[in-house]
Amino acid sequence: MQPLALEPGDRIVFVTDGMLERHAADLDVHTTLRDTAHLHPREVVHALGDAVLRIVGGDLRDDATVLCLDWYGGSAGHETHHGASQDHAST
């Protein structure tokens, strides 16, 4: 295990190798992340998934998994009953 110091406002994105496979090599993950930084994490996952599917023409040869987490810091008192807090969802 390796500790990871997070600050409120940090975003962590995990991708499997299928997002970077040779058939999806034209996907610029860094640019896509930069261009979607204003979106809710759920929407970032959709944008990256849509982008890799578009690039490979819908023919994935490997799993392509994305997990995006926003860190708000400690126990910030966020409350949700049906998914993401509406205070943090993009319009």
C-alpha positions in Angstrom: 0.0 0.0 0.0 1.2 3.5 -0.8 -0.2 6.6 0.9 -1.7 9.3 -1.4 -2.1 12.8 -0.1 -5.3 14.3 -1.4 -6.5 17.9 -1.1 -10.1 19.0 -1.4 -10.9 19.5 -5.1 -8.5 16.7 -6.3 -9.9 14.3 -8.9 -8.7 10.8 -9.3 -9.3 8.9 -12.6 -8.5 5.2 -12.9 -8.6 3.5 -16.3 -7.9 -0.1 -17.4 -5.5 -0.9 -20.1 -8.4 -1.3 -22.5 -8.8 2.5 -22.5 -5.2 2.7 -23.8 -5.0 -0.4 -26.0 -3.5 -0.1 -29.4 -6.9 0.1 -31.1 -7.7 3.1 -28.9 -4.2 4.6 -29.2 -5.7 7.7 -30.9 -7.6 8.6 -27.7 -5.9 11.5 -26.0 -6.9 10.8 -22.4 -5.1 13.8 -21.0 -6.9 16.2 -23.4 -10.2 14.5 -22.8 -9.7 14.9 -19.1 -8.8 18.5 -19.4 -11.8 19.2 -21.6 -14.2 17.5 -19.2 -12.7 18.9 -15.9 -15.8 21.0 -15.3 -18.1 17.9 -15.5 -19.4 15.7 -12.7 -17.3 12.5 -12.3 -20.2 10.4 -13.7 -20.2 12.5 -16.9 -16.4 12.2 -17.2 -16.8 8.4 -17.2 -19.4 8.7 -20.0 -17.3 11.1 -22.0 -14.2 8.9 -21.8 -16.3 5.7 -22.6 -18.0 7.4 -25.6 -14.6 8.7 -26.9 -13.0 5.2 -26.8 -16.0 3.6 -28.4 -16.0 6.2 -31.1 -12.3 5.8 -31.8 -12.5 2.0 -32.0 -15.7 2.1 -34.1 -17.5 0.2 -31.3 -15.2 -2.8 -31.6 -13.5 -3.1 -28.2 -10.9 -5.8 -28.1 -10.3 -5.5 -24.4 -12.3 -4.3 -21.3 -12.3 -0.5 -21.1 -13.2 0.6 -17.6 -13.1 4.1 -16.1 -13.6 5.2 -12.5 -13.6 8.9 -11.6 -13.6 10.2 -8.1 -13.7 13.7 -6.7 -12.3 14.2 -3.3 -14.0 16.9 -1.2 -12.0 16.2 1.9 -12.8 14.5 5.2 -16.3 14.3 6.4 -17.8 17.2 4.5 -21.4 16.5 5.4 -22.5 15.7 1.8 -25.8 14.0 1.7 -27.4 12.1 -1.2 -30.2 9.7 -1.5 -30.2 9.0 -5.2 -26.6 9.1 -6.6 -24.5 12.2 -6.8 -25.1 15.2 -4.6 -27.0 17.7 -6.7 -24.7 20.5 -5.4 -21.9 18.9 -7.3 -23.6 17.8 -10.5 -23.0 19.9 -13.6 -25.9 21.5 -15.3 
